[in-house]
Amino acid sequence: MKIQMVDLHGQYLKIKKDVDQAIQGVIDSTAFINGGEVKEFAQELAEYLNVKHVIPCANGTDALQVAFMALGLKPGDEVIVPVFTYVATAEVIALLGLKPVMVDVHPDTFNIDVDQARSKISANTKAIVPVHLFGQCADMDAVMELANEFNLFVVEDTAQAIGSVYTSKDGSTTSAGCIGHFGTTSFFPSKNLGCFGDGGAIFTNDSDLAEQARVICNHGQRIKYHHSIIGVNSRLDTLQAAILRVKLRHLDSYCAARQELAAFYDEALKNDDRFATPVRSAQSTHVFHQYTMKLREDINRAELQEYLRQNGVPSMVYYPVPLNEQEAFASDGNYPVSKNLCERVLSIPMSTEVTPEQRNYIVETLTNFIQS
């Protein structure tokens, strides 16, 4: 069997009967927009996360945009965001006329450096976006302390960490995305909870913010054809909601399978200092949306990737360019950790469907690499 970064077809085959039945049910109902499955999924996800409100939307980028719109931020307001993340995190900030203020990340967890974030706060700072990168939560105790001190909104980017659980200093546990004012996620097919197209959701425990987000998602209207505010058209398709209802029932087992594969990689690579395996935060479970290693500085990453490719093992670099060096966001600033990570990180297959034979072959191929 061909090794894939994520084996969506293999995952589908295991739940094919339930998924096909769910899809057929939507087709039979012909309620393709805002059908009953959307409301049911929102309620079930809210129960899973133990959060008061889940607002489904069209994709994870929309989820971020709607969250910022619902907070009432104004053009020129500053939003702190890590420089080592996917572009969507900063993209929506810029689209709304807000100013993304970039900060570095920790070299071990790859999550936002809250101490540096503190140094970037100005009179215009209104929000901070902790990105729960690769599957584990940022230091939310520190984030919330900073936010409370400076009266900042907190929008958690949970696109890669749904199912992760954060343990606060007081011992309480909270699902990723349910600590700040808003949490957002993506249901892109390769996510831990992915649909068969685009999809996203917004989480909050604040009923007023939830209502505002719902209205924004629906063209700014509470009553049809009566538009009280400027909104957008961002809906989760009923078909996708039906599929997600099926897959939500398997999310815990998906996360467990990823954690088991990660533990296997850890053990198999622990004595090879060319590959620094992912660090687990003491405060958060890790659901391994990606298994991302840091290569030793003398390893030629491009050469390693080509060797892996020639031997049937896929790999990816998340992310090769920090946000501050992207043409769209080019800005001054020194972010040495993120710069170093962009040059050294490498992700290997992380899927619920990796077989014992495949995982053994992946590790064998990695460790057999000899740099020319």
Buried (B, 14 or more C-beta within 10 A) or exposed (E): EEBBBBBBEBBBEEBEEBBEEBBEBBEEEEBEEBBBBBEBBBEBBBEBBEBEBBBBBBBBBBBBBBBBBBBEBEEEBBBBBBBBBBBBBBBBBBEBEBBBBBBBBBBEBBBBBBEBBBEBBEEEBBBBBBBBBBBBBBBBBBBBBBBEEBEBBBBBBBBBBBBBBBBEEEEEEBBBBBBBBBBBBBBBBBBBBBBBBBBBBBBBBBEEBBBBBBBBBBBBBEEEEEBEBEBBEBBBBBBBBBBBBBBBEBBEEBBEBBBBBBEBBEEBBEEBEBBBBBBBBEBBBBBBBBBBBBBEEEBEBEEBBEBBEEBEBBBBBBBEBBBBBBEEBEEEBEBEBBBBBBBBBBBBBBBBBBEEEBBEBBBEBBEEBEEE
